[in-house]
Amino acid sequence: MTGPLPEGAFEHIRDHAWLRANRLFVAEGRHVATRLIQSPNFSAVALMVTPTAQAAMADAIASIEPARRPVVFVRTQVELDAITGFRLHQGCVALGERPIMQTEVPVATAGPIIALERVRDPDNVGSIIRTAAALGAATLLLGPECADPLYRKAVRTSMGSVFTLPFATAPEWPGALRELKAQGRVIVALTPDGRDILLAARAAVATRPVVLLLGSEGEGLTPGARALADVEANIPMASMADSLNVAVAAAVALYAWRRD
């Protein structure tokens, strides 16, 4: 950003198009805002807080070097709600500078890579990010049509884990999966009609580096993506259920890859 951010910018926190056009994103709540301002990879440009929230976050704000310290607007809860247009949790909202999205396929590294195809719900993307960070994923790769990981709801649902888990977008799809295969990674597609049970697939893959591939909440994986899978795995379920929420499936798969 060039120069201090005006207070009026907070009137647009529900306008995702405006935020993207101005290279901004939103972090709501004290915990998420604190993770933003303390992240070495992201920059918080402004905070709007109640006096109570300011006192609670004073040490975290003071710990930031002056050159990176965001401007802080202190307002009552009533004023804060009037400016933003809704009641904000914990009397705190931050605006961060949107980075240029990484589009290169991640290089081979320890831990599973989570690859998402057409996962359009920002709550699901945020939940997957939070789970991936907690269960040791190396990075998140988002194919076309996936929800923006810096969408306000995705950031909130991730509980700020989006500031710690590396992620990249993949404009070339499913070409990005081919690149990961060329790095020596095994592509494991999670699908209810997969031929192998997840734990059997885990045992067969053993210690080889893996990409866990998950698809759209409704349509599932596309034929093109499935064609590149080395393994198609399912999670056994009771007969009255036909599928799991994609974020839950990601959590189960990541947990399976931690079983040693």
C-alpha positions as CSV (number, residue, x, y, z in Angstrom):
1,M,0.0,0.0,0.0
2,T,1.1,3.6,-0.6
3,G,0.4,5.8,2.4
4,P,-2.0,5.2,5.4
5,L,-5.3,3.5,4.7
6,P,-8.3,5.8,5.2
7,E,-10.9,4.9,7.8
8,G,-13.6,4.8,5.1
9,A,-12.0,1.6,3.7
10,F,-13.7,-0.3,6.5
11,E,-17.1,0.5,5.0
12,H,-16.2,-2.0,2.2
13,I,-15.3,-5.0,4.2
14,R,-18.3,-7.0,2.8
15,D,-17.5,-6.0,-0.8
16,H,-15.1,-8.7,-2.0
17,A,-14.8,-7.1,-5.5
18,W,-13.8,-3.7,-4.0
19,L,-11.3,-5.4,-1.6
20,R,-9.7,-7.3,-4.5
21,A,-9.6,-4.3,-6.7
22,N,-7.7,-2.4,-3.9
23,R,-5.5,-5.4,-3.0
24,L,-7.0,-5.9,0.4
25,F,-8.5,-8.7,2.5
26,V,-10.3,-8.8,5.8
27,A,-9.4,-10.5,9.1
28,E,-12.2,-10.6,11.7
29,G,-11.8,-11.1,15.5
30,R,-8.9,-10.6,17.9
31,H,-7.3,-14.0,17.4
32,V,-7.3,-13.9,13.6
33,A,-6.2,-10.3,13.5
34,T,-3.4,-11.0,15.9
35,R,-2.2,-13.9,13.7
36,L,-2.3,-11.5,10.7
37,I,-0.2,-8.7,12.3
38,Q,2.3,-11.2,13.6
39,S,2.7,-13.1,10.3
40,P,6.0,-12.6,8.6
41,N,4.4,-13.3,5.2
42,F,1.5,-10.9,5.3
43,S,1.1,-7.2,6.1
44,A,-1.7,-5.7,8.1
45,V,-2.3,-2.2,7.0
46,A,-5.1,-1.1,9.4
47,L,-7.1,-2.2,12.4
48,M,-10.4,-0.9,13.7
49,V,-11.0,-1.9,17.4
50,T,-13.0,-1.1,20.4
51,P,-11.1,0.2,23.5
52,T,-11.5,-3.3,25.0
53,A,-10.0,-5.0,22.0
54,Q,-7.2,-2.4,21.8
55,A,-6.2,-3.2,25.4
56,A,-6.3,-6.9,24.8
57,M,-4.1,-6.6,21.7
58,A,-1.8,-3.9,22.9
59,D,1.2,-6.2,23.5
60,A,0.8,-7.9,20.1
61,I,0.6,-4.6,18.3
62,A,3.6,-3.2,20.2
63,S,5.7,-6.2,19.3
64,I,5.5,-5.4,15.6
65,E,8.4,-3.3,14.3
66,P,7.3,0.3,13.7
67,A,7.7,0.1,9.9
68,R,5.2,-2.8,9.7
69,R,2.8,-1.6,12.4
70,P,-0.7,-1.0,11.1
71,V,-2.6,2.2,11.7
72,V,-5.2,1.7,14.5
73,F,-8.6,3.3,14.6
74,V,-10.3,3.1,18.0
75,R,-14.1,3.2,18.0
76,T,-16.9,2.2,20.2
77,Q,-18.8,-1.0,19.4
78,V,-21.7,1.0,18.2
79,E,-19.5,3.1,15.9
80,L,-17.7,0.0,14.6
81,D,-21.0,-1.7,13.8
82,A,-22.3,1.4,12.0
83,I,-19.1,1.8,9.9
84,T,-18.9,-1.9,8.9
85,G,-22.6,-2.5,8.6
86,F,-22.9,-5.5,11.0
87,R,-21.8,-6.4,14.5
88,L,-18.2,-7.6,14.5
89,H,-17.1,-10.4,16.8
90,Q,-14.8,-9.3,19.6
91,G,-14.9,-5.7,18.5
92,C,-12.0,-6.1,16.1
93,V,-11.4,-6.1,12.3
94,A,-8.2,-5.8,10.3
95,L,-7.4,-5.0,6.7
96,G,-4.4,-6.8,5.2
97,E,-2.5,-6.2,2.0
98,R,-3.4,-8.9,-0.5
99,P,-0.2,-10.5,-1.8
100,I,0.3,-11.5,-5.4
101,M,-1.1,-15.1,-5.7
102,Q,1.6,-17.7,-6.2
103,T,0.8,-19.7,-9.3
104,E,3.8,-22.0,-9.5
105,V,3.3,-25.6,-8.7
106,P,4.9,-26.3,-5.3
107,V,8.2,-28.0,-5.3
108,A,8.5,-31.4,-3.7
109,T,8.6,-31.0,0.1
110,A,7.8,-33.0,3.2
111,G,4.2,-33.6,4.1
112,P,1.1,-34.2,1.9
113,I,0.0,-31.5,-0.6
114,I,-3.7,-30.9,-0.6
115,A,-5.0,-30.2,-4.1
116,L,-8.6,-28.9,-4.5
117,E,-10.7,-28.9,-7.6
118,R,-13.8,-26.6,-7.9
119,V,-14.2,-26.4,-4.1
120,R,-16.3,-23.2,-4.3
121,D,-17.6,-22.8,-0.7
122,P,-15.2,-20.4,1.2
123,D,-16.2,-22.0,4.6
124,N,-15.0,-25.4,3.2
125,V,-11.8,-23.9,1.9
126,G,-11.2,-22.2,5.2
127,S,-11.9,-25.4,7.2
128,I,-9.5,-27.3,4.9
129,I,-6.8,-24.7,5.5
130,R,-7.2,-24.9,9.2
131,T,-7.1,-28.7,9.2
132,A,-4.2,-28.9,6.8
133,A,-2.1,-26.6,9.0
134,A,-3.0,-28.6,12.1
135,L,-2.3,-32.1,10.6
136,G,1.0,-31.4,8.8
137,A,0.1,-30.7,5.2
138,A,3.0,-29.1,3.2
139,T,0.9,-26.7,1.1
140,L,-2.5,-26.2,-0.5
141,L,-3.0,-26.1,-4.3
142,L,-6.2,-24.6,-5.5
143,G,-7.4,-25.4,-9.0
144,P,-9.7,-23.1,-11.1
145,E,-13.1,-22.2,-9.7
146,C,-12.0,-22.7,-6.0
147,A,-13.1,-20.1,-3.5
148,D,-10.6,-17.4,-2.7
149,P,-8.6,-18.5,0.4
150,L,-8.5,-14.8,1.4
151,Y,-12.2,-14.3,1.1
152,R,-13.5,-12.9,4.4
153,K,-15.4,-16.1,5.4
154,A,-12.5,-18.4,4.4
155,V,-10.0,-16.4,6.5
156,R,-12.4,-16.4,9.5
157,T,-13.1,-20.2,9.2
158,S,-9.4,-20.9,8.9
159,M,-8.9,-19.2,12.3
160,G,-5.9,-17.4,10.7
161,S,-4.2,-20.6,9.5
162,V,-4.2,-19.1,6.0
163,F,-1.4,-16.9,7.2
164,T,0.8,-19.9,8.1
165,L,0.0,-22.6,5.5
166,P,1.6,-22.0,2.1
167,F,-0.9,-22.0,-0.8
168,A,-0.9,-21.5,-4.6
169,T,-3.4,-21.2,-7.3
170,A,-3.1,-23.4,-10.4
171,P,-4.4,-21.7,-13.6
172,E,-3.2,-24.7,-15.7
173,W,-5.5,-27.6,-14.7
174,P,-5.1,-30.5,-14.6
175,G,-1.6,-29.7,-15.9
176,A,-0.5,-28.8,-12.3
177,L,-1.2,-32.4,-11.3
178,R,1.0,-33.6,-14.1
179,E,3.8,-31.4,-12.8
180,L,3.4,-32.9,-9.3
181,K,3.5,-36.4,-10.7
182,A,6.7,-35.4,-12.6
183,Q,8.2,-34.5,-9.2
184,G,7.6,-38.0,-8.0
185,R,4.4,-37.5,-6.0
186,V,1.7,-40.0,-5.9
187,I,-1.7,-38.6,-6.7
188,V,-4.4,-40.0,-4.4
189,A,-7.9,-39.0,-5.4
190,L,-10.5,-39.0,-2.6
191,T,-13.8,-40.1,-4.1
192,P,-16.8,-42.1,-2.7
193,D,-16.5,-44.7,-5.5
194,G,-12.8,-45.1,-5.2
195,R,-11.5,-48.6,-5.7
196,D,-9.3,-48.7,-2.5
197,I,-10.2,-48.1,1.1
198,L,-8.3,-45.1,2.4
199,L,-6.2,-46.9,4.9
200,A,-5.2,-49.6,2.4
201,A,-4.2,-46.8,0.0
202,R,-2.1,-45.3,2.8
203,A,-0.3,-48.5,3.4
204,A,0.3,-49.1,-0.3
205,V,1.8,-45.6,-0.8
206,A,4.0,-46.0,2.2
207,T,6.6,-43.3,2.5
208,R,6.3,-41.9,-1.0
209,P,5.4,-38.2,-1.2
210,V,1.7,-37.7,-1.9
211,V,-0.9,-35.3,-3.3
212,L,-4.4,-35.7,-1.7
213,L,-6.8,-34.6,-4.4
214,L,-10.4,-33.5,-3.4
215,G,-13.1,-32.3,-5.6
216,S,-16.3,-30.2,-5.8
217,E,-18.9,-30.5,-3.0
218,G,-21.5,-31.5,-5.5
219,E,-20.0,-32.9,-8.7
220,G,-16.8,-34.4,-7.3
221,L,-13.6,-34.7,-9.3
222,T,-13.6,-34.1,-13.1
223,P,-12.7,-37.0,-15.4
224,G,-9.5,-35.2,-16.4
225,A,-8.3,-34.9,-12.8
226,R,-9.3,-38.5,-12.0
227,A,-7.4,-39.8,-15.0
228,L,-4.2,-38.5,-13.5
229,A,-4.7,-40.2,-10.1
230,D,-2.4,-43.1,-9.3
231,V,-4.8,-44.2,-6.5
232,E,-8.6,-43.6,-6.0
233,A,-9.5,-44.0,-2.4
234,N,-12.7,-44.0,-0.5
235,I,-13.6,-43.5,3.2
236,P,-16.0,-46.3,4.3
237,M,-19.3,-44.9,5.6
238,A,-22.5,-46.3,7.0
239,S,-25.1,-47.3,4.4
240,M,-27.4,-44.4,4.9
241,A,-24.7,-41.9,3.8
242,D,-23.3,-41.4,0.3
243,S,-20.5,-38.9,0.9
244,L,-18.7,-36.7,3.5
245,N,-18.4,-32.9,3.5
246,V,-15.2,-32.2,1.5
247,A,-13.5,-30.5,4.6
248,V,-14.3,-33.6,6.7
249,A,-12.9,-35.9,4.0
250,A,-9.7,-33.8,3.9
251,A,-9.4,-34.1,7.7
252,V,-9.8,-37.9,7.6
253,A,-7.3,-38.3,4.8
254,L,-4.7,-36.1,6.5
255,Y,-5.1,-37.9,9.7
256,A,-4.6,-41.2,7.9
257,W,-1.4,-39.9,6.5
258,R,-0.2,-39.2,10.1
259,R,-0.7,-42.8,11.2
260,D,2.8,-44.4,11.5
